[in-house]
Amino acid sequence: MLKRKKLMTAGLVMMFVVSQMLCSVQAAEKVAATADKSAEDDKKIAPQTRIQFEQDKAKAHMQELEERMFRLSKLIRDSQPDDAARLLLGLRKAREQLILDRMGEASKMLDDLKLDKASQEQKEILVLLEELKKLLLTADIGLELKLEQLRKLIDSRETLNKLLKKEELQLSNTLDQQKKSGNKKDLKALETSEQRNQKSAENLEQLLREYGPASQSICKSLSGAGKCMGGACKKLGASQPKPASEEQKKAIEQLSSAQQDTKKLEDKLRKEVESLVRQRVMDQLQDMIAQQKQIREVTTKLQDRVAQKQKQALAAVRRLATSEEKIISVCSESIELCELTQFSLVLPVALGAVREQMELVDEGLLHSKADDEMIADQKRIEADLQALLDAMIDASRPSNKNGGGQCKGCKGNRNKLLAEVKMLRWMQQSVHTRTEQLEKQIEQKKITETSRQERIDLLSVRQKEIDLITGRLHSMTCPHCLAGDE
């Protein structure tokens, strides 16, 4: 019970840091708005000093939080391994994102009276803190850990790909030196490059060891590649390019094997988290629809008062932009999850198209726009999100021989394919509708030349994406699925 209380305390400290930063951001914005007047009165500098004090206090709390997360993770490692893993993951994220360092930079900006830059930096830090708070308080830490593993595995595979290309270049250069009977200076340069490759292989091996038995074959291949690279170094140092090239060929074989095994482990992890991530994205879509509906209802209530230019109503509409930005943030998270787990080819691009509409609504709200066009745009976003959610629900329906949905050839779930096609159709319909709207705006001369070209370019990009995805989806689908055989 005591350890659980300590974990909750860490969460409370996190929330306090967030609230401290939020107060600092709001105060910085107010001071930035009156920065010109403050030059005439030295007393006006006092708020800036207070903000810097609050910023430094937030930084101190963040430093305390990092230390507390580390100590607590060690204390509960045996009794509460999941919570310990949660704390370590949070600590690692905080340090990778340099939250503490960025807080220090914000404080320095305040000291230099760079208030606009400080305010922007604080807003970005707030986003990172909200993500960290969400991670510390999330119920499904197992999924978060696997997603983090998947991200690191993808980064490792990309690093491995680069290392393989470097070693192939090393082999090519060594063979050239072999033909030329290379001099010691050139061979020394190749030896130095080979040493760097060997160090990279060793670092990558250490990184992948945290996956345990699952990465054993990968680590074995990387270890073998590192030894071969070490052998190549010795041969190059002894001015023996031919034996060195033989060692490099062996290293390339080992790296290629590690590359294939890494891809297999990556695919395995994706399959493990697919259903959980799919459900999370569906939940996020439902949340976005509910939040967008609330914004639309408030916009509708304020419409008449905004038309009368009432100050309070105009300010209220501007505040709605904050809520719209939260929806945009959730949408971006859904896109990242789709791209990370690759459970859908169409959905991330479709969500990207909806996010563009959200950004236009957000811009309109910031300018206190609350007319019929704004409300229609908000309704369209709701309908678009609902269409994508419906397609995902269809894709989630299980397939079987008796109930239908199972492909005769690949034995896969044809419901997933049908859902992808539905989303593609929605995307094409969306581009068509937006093209018609743009045409009307051009005819009625309600759009500037610059805005017109921007919209045309955006629609062109979306149309190309639809064509590309359609081709990829077709190439990935078995003939029986395309024929509708069940």
Secondary structure in CASP SS format (residue, H / E / C, confidence):
PFRMAT SS
TARGET T0000
AUTHOR 0000-0000-0000
METHOD secondary structure of the structure
MODEL  1
M C 1.00
L H 1.00
K H 1.00
R H 1.00
K H 1.00
K H 1.00
L H 1.00
M H 1.00
T H 1.00
A H 1.00
G H 1.00
L H 1.00
V H 1.00
M H 1.00
M H 1.00
F H 1.00
V H 1.00
V H 1.00
S H 1.00
Q H 1.00
M H 1.00
L H 1.00
C H 1.00
S H 1.00
V H 1.00
Q H 1.00
A H 1.00
A H 1.00
E H 1.00
K H 1.00
V H 1.00
A H 1.00
A H 1.00
T C 1.00
A H 1.00
D H 1.00
K H 1.00
S H 1.00
A C 1.00
E C 1.00
D C 1.00
D H 1.00
K H 1.00
K H 1.00
I H 1.00
A H 1.00
P H 1.00
Q H 1.00
T H 1.00
R H 1.00
I H 1.00
Q H 1.00
F H 1.00
E H 1.00
Q H 1.00
D H 1.00
K H 1.00
A H 1.00
K H 1.00
A H 1.00
H H 1.00
M H 1.00
Q H 1.00
E H 1.00
L H 1.00
E H 1.00
E H 1.00
R H 1.00
M H 1.00
F H 1.00
R H 1.00
L H 1.00
S H 1.00
K H 1.00
L H 1.00
I C 1.00
R C 1.00
D C 1.00
S C 1.00
Q C 1.00
P H 1.00
D H 1.00
D H 1.00
A H 1.00
A H 1.00
R H 1.00
L H 1.00
L H 1.00
L H 1.00
G H 1.00
L H 1.00
R H 1.00
K H 1.00
A H 1.00
R H 1.00
E H 1.00
Q C 1.00
L C 1.00
I H 1.00
L H 1.00
D H 1.00
R H 1.00
M H 1.00
G H 1.00
E H 1.00
A H 1.00
S H 1.00
K H 1.00
M H 1.00
L H 1.00
D H 1.00
D C 1.00
L C 1.00
K C 1.00
L H 1.00
D H 1.00
K H 1.00
A H 1.00
S H 1.00
Q H 1.00
E H 1.00
Q H 1.00
K H 1.00
E H 1.00
I H 1.00
L H 1.00
V H 1.00
L H 1.00
L H 1.00
E H 1.00
E H 1.00
L H 1.00
K H 1.00
K H 1.00
L H 1.00
L H 1.00
L H 1.00
T C 1.00
A C 1.00
D C 1.00
I H 1.00
G H 1.00
L H 1.00
E H 1.00
L H 1.00
K H 1.00
L H 1.00
E H 1.00
Q H 1.00
L H 1.00
R H 1.00
K H 1.00
L H 1.00
I H 1.00
D H 1.00
S H 1.00
R H 1.00
E H 1.00
T H 1.00
L H 1.00
N H 1.00
K H 1.00
L H 1.00
L H 1.00
K H 1.00
K H 1.00
E H 1.00
E H 1.00
L H 1.00
Q H 1.00
L H 1.00
S H 1.00
N H 1.00
T H 1.00
L H 1.00
D H 1.00
Q H 1.00
Q H 1.00
K H 1.00
K H 1.00
S C 1.00
G C 1.00
N C 1.00
K H 1.00
K H 1.00
D H 1.00
L H 1.00
K H 1.00
A H 1.00
L H 1.00
E H 1.00
T H 1.00
S H 1.00
E H 1.00
Q H 1.00
R H 1.00
N H 1.00
Q H 1.00
K H 1.00
S H 1.00
A H 1.00
E H 1.00
N H 1.00
L H 1.00
E H 1.00
Q H 1.00
L H 1.00
L H 1.00
R H 1.00
E H 1.00
Y H 1.00
G H 1.00
P H 1.00
A H 1.00
S H 1.00
Q H 1.00
S H 1.00
I H 1.00
C H 1.00
K H 1.00
S H 1.00
L H 1.00
S H 1.00
G H 1.00
A H 1.00
G H 1.00
K H 1.00
C H 1.00
M H 1.00
G H 1.00
G H 1.00
A H 1.00
C H 1.00
K H 1.00
K H 1.00
L H 1.00
G H 1.00
A C 1.00
S C 1.00
Q C 1.00
P H 1.00
K H 1.00
P H 1.00
A H 1.00
S H 1.00
E H 1.00
E H 1.00
Q H 1.00
K H 1.00
K H 1.00
A H 1.00
I H 1.00
E H 1.00
Q H 1.00
L H 1.00
S H 1.00
S H 1.00
A H 1.00
Q H 1.00
Q H 1.00
D H 1.00
T H 1.00
K H 1.00
K H 1.00
L H 1.00
E H 1.00
D H 1.00
K H 1.00
L H 1.00
R H 1.00
K H 1.00
E H 1.00
V H 1.00
E H 1.00
S H 1.00
L H 1.00
V H 1.00
R H 1.00
Q H 1.00
R H 1.00
V H 1.00
M H 1.00
D H 1.00
Q H 1.00
L H 1.00
Q H 1.00
D H 1.00
M H 1.00
I H 1.00
A H 1.00
Q H 1.00
Q H 1.00
K H 1.00
Q H 1.00
I H 1.00
R H 1.00
E H 1.00
V H 1.00
T H 1.00
T H 1.00
K H 1.00
L H 1.00
Q H 1.00
D H 1.00
R H 1.00
V H 1.00
A H 1.00
Q C 1.00
K C 1.00
Q C 1.00
K H 1.00
Q H 1.00
A H 1.00
L H 1.00
A H 1.00
A H 1.00
V H 1.00
R H 1.00
R H 1.00
L H 1.00
A H 1.00
T H 1.00
S H 1.00
E H 1.00
E H 1.00
K H 1.00
I H 1.00
I H 1.00
S H 1.00
V H 1.00
C H 1.00
S H 1.00
E H 1.00
S H 1.00
I H 1.00
E H 1.00
L H 1.00
C H 1.00
E H 1.00
L H 1.00
T H 1.00
Q C 1.00
F C 1.00
S C 1.00
L C 1.00
V C 1.00
L H 1.00
P H 1.00
V H 1.00
A H 1.00
L H 1.00
G H 1.00
A H 1.00
V H 1.00
R H 1.00
E H 1.00
Q H 1.00
M H 1.00
E H 1.00
L H 1.00
V H 1.00
D H 1.00
E H 1.00
G H 1.00
L H 1.00
L H 1.00
H C 1.00
S C 1.00
K C 1.00
A C 1.00
D C 1.00
D H 1.00
E H 1.00
M H 1.00
I H 1.00
A H 1.00
D H 1.00
Q H 1.00
K H 1.00
R H 1.00
I H 1.00
E H 1.00
A H 1.00
D H 1.00
L H 1.00
Q H 1.00
A H 1.00
L H 1.00
L H 1.00
D H 1.00
A H 1.00
M H 1.00
I H 1.00
D H 1.00
A H 1.00
S H 1.00
R C 1.00
P C 1.00
S C 1.00
N E 1.00
K C 1.00
N C 1.00
G C 1.00
G E 1.00
G E 1.00
Q E 1.00
C C 1.00
K C 1.00
G C 1.00
C C 1.00
K C 1.00
G C 1.00
N E 1.00
R H 1.00
N H 1.00
K H 1.00
L H 1.00
L H 1.00
A H 1.00
E H 1.00
V H 1.00
K H 1.00
M H 1.00
L H 1.00
R H 1.00
W H 1.00
M H 1.00
Q H 1.00
Q H 1.00
S H 1.00
V H 1.00
H H 1.00
T H 1.00
R H 1.00
T H 1.00
E H 1.00
Q H 1.00
L H 1.00
E H 1.00
K H 1.00
Q H 1.00
I H 1.00
E H 1.00
Q C 1.00
K C 1.00
K C 1.00
I C 1.00
T C 1.00
E H 1.00
T H 1.00
S H 1.00
R H 1.00
Q H 1.00
E H 1.00
R H 1.00
I H 1.00
D H 1.00
L H 1.00
L H 1.00
S H 1.00
V H 1.00
R H 1.00
Q H 1.00
K H 1.00
E H 1.00
I H 1.00
D H 1.00
L H 1.00
I H 1.00
T H 1.00
G H 1.00
R H 1.00
L H 1.00
H H 1.00
S H 1.00
M H 1.00
T C 1.00
C C 1.00
P H 1.00
H H 1.00
C H 1.00
L H 1.00
A H 1.00
G C 1.00
D C 1.00
E C 1.00
END
